Amino acid sequence: MRYTELSDWLRWQESLHSSEIDMGLERVRAVAEKMGLLTPEAKVVSIAGTNGKGSCVATFEALCLSQGLRVGAFTSPHLLRYNERIRINSLEVDDQEICESFERIDQARGDISLTYFEFGTLAAIDIFQQRGVDIMVLEVGLGGRLDAVNIMDADVAIVTSIALDHQDWLGSDINLIGHEKAGIYRPHRWAICADEAAPATVADYAHDIGSYWVSMGMSLNVSVSDDGKHWDWQGVTEEGDFIDYSDLPVPQLPLPSVAAALQGFVLLGHSLPGDLHELLKNLQLSGRAQKIVSNGVHYLLDVAHNPAAAELLARRLAGEVCQGATHVVVAMMKDKDRAGVFSALLDVVDQWHVAELEGNARAASGALLLDDLQQLGCSAESYDSVTQALNHLASQVSESDRVVVMGSFFTVAEALSVLAVGA
């Protein structure tokens, strides 16, 4: 074996390929074919989208477990441990199993160069196949059509949402972005879109290739009660019959993503669980509207890093009673639409706290974040790190206040470490 420690494998993978991101499937598909990974016995679910992918995966996992199905889930990025990316029955795969899979990939690839993400994608599929899962749920990393996950022909493919993000790679044309994400759809297989406002290019792609199209606002529908506490779901079966569930509890995770997962699960031929109410109430995902109380301080952690995600976070904050002040600790990547994110949150934030992400070359400096907020007419306190910001606030805020930590996976990961959650 090239390496026996997972950390060594990951360090080596980071420098193996000439670029961190290399959109295209030729190399990774060639390795997958050598390994016999392209025709699994398991059903395959692929999930793309600007926001809400991880929530859709988490809902699928919960549904599978409720029905006694063996489920493998691949997500990215991770927060605290690489192992979070590869789970079986919601449990992280251990270091040794990942290292053994990396070795099989290394032996199969020959002189083919792979990126860090491509190694991880292949490892997830390989491990799921080795462990004989019934369903593998794969989260697309970037885009759709040219993402490594798209080497697999999904039985059910879901696009959760479409908005501007990763413009350096996907461009700023929402129609082209929709077309790229729709690239995970396959002829004569189920194609779900959870975004009622999706550009026409998504449906056009599905129809052009002959997918079985199911979209929000047509075959798939949700309606929320006036008090925002309950919702109704309507979907369709494999045979085309409508089914519906009423008076469901509104989950903590984004409703369109949850609704799409319910629909995808049904289209795989499974019934929704009898305890669906309890399942929905217990749905949660680290870093997505995650609530933590530590030493009497109320925290909400969210990885929101684009305007669409910030708008969802703002609606959530506005809909929850807070007797005190709302403090926001933010650290972001400099290539994001920072002004768009801040603008979405202006009405629900009382005090901004900007922080550096030490050692992260992509991160916006505290000075840059301060300038962004000043241009919007806001002031902020600045810190050398998320850790410093949280330590300061811990001694300043009262139990009636809330502290929101947001802006990136790196930001939330550091907060989780500070708060000793998931360690």
Sequence and secondary structure as in RCSB ss.txt:
>XXXX:A:sequence
MRYTELSDWLRWQESLHSSEIDMGLERVRAVAEKMGLLTPEAKVVSIAGTNGKGSCVATFEALCLSQGLRVGAFT
SPHLLRYNERIRINSLEVDDQEICESFERIDQARGDISLTYFEFGTLAAIDIFQQRGVDIMVLEVGLGGRLDAVN
IMDADVAIVTSIALDHQDWLGSDINLIGHEKAGIYRPHRWAICADEAAPATVADYAHDIGSYWVSMGMSLNVSVS
DDGKHWDWQGVTEEGDFIDYSDLPVPQLPLPSVAAALQGFVLLGHSLPGDLHELLKNLQLSGRAQKIVSNGVHYL
LDVAHNPAAAELLARRLAGEVCQGATHVVVAMMKDKDRAGVFSALLDVVDQWHVAELEGNARAASGALLLDDLQQ
LGCSAESYDSVTQALNHLASQVSESDRVVVMGSFFTVAEALSVLAVGA
>XXXX:A:secstr
   SSHHHHHHHHHHHSSSS    SHHHHHHHHHTT SS SSEEEEEE SS HHHHHHHHHHHHHHTT  EEEE 
 S SS GGGGEEETTEE  HHHHHHHHHHHHHHHTT    HHHHHHHHHHHHHHHHT SEEEEE SSSSTTSGGG
GS  SEEEE       HHHH S HHHHHHHHHTT  TTSEEEE  TT  HHHHHHHHHHT EEEEBTTTBEEEE 
TTSSEEEEEEE TTS EEEEEEEE  SS HHHHHHHHHHHHHTT    TTHHHHHHH   TTSSEEEEETTEEEE
EE   SHHHHHHHHHHHHHS  SS EEEEE  BTTS HHHHHHHHGGG SEEEEE  TT TTB  HHHHHHHHHH
TT  EEEESSHHHHHHHHHTT  TT EEEEESSHHHHHHHHHHTT   
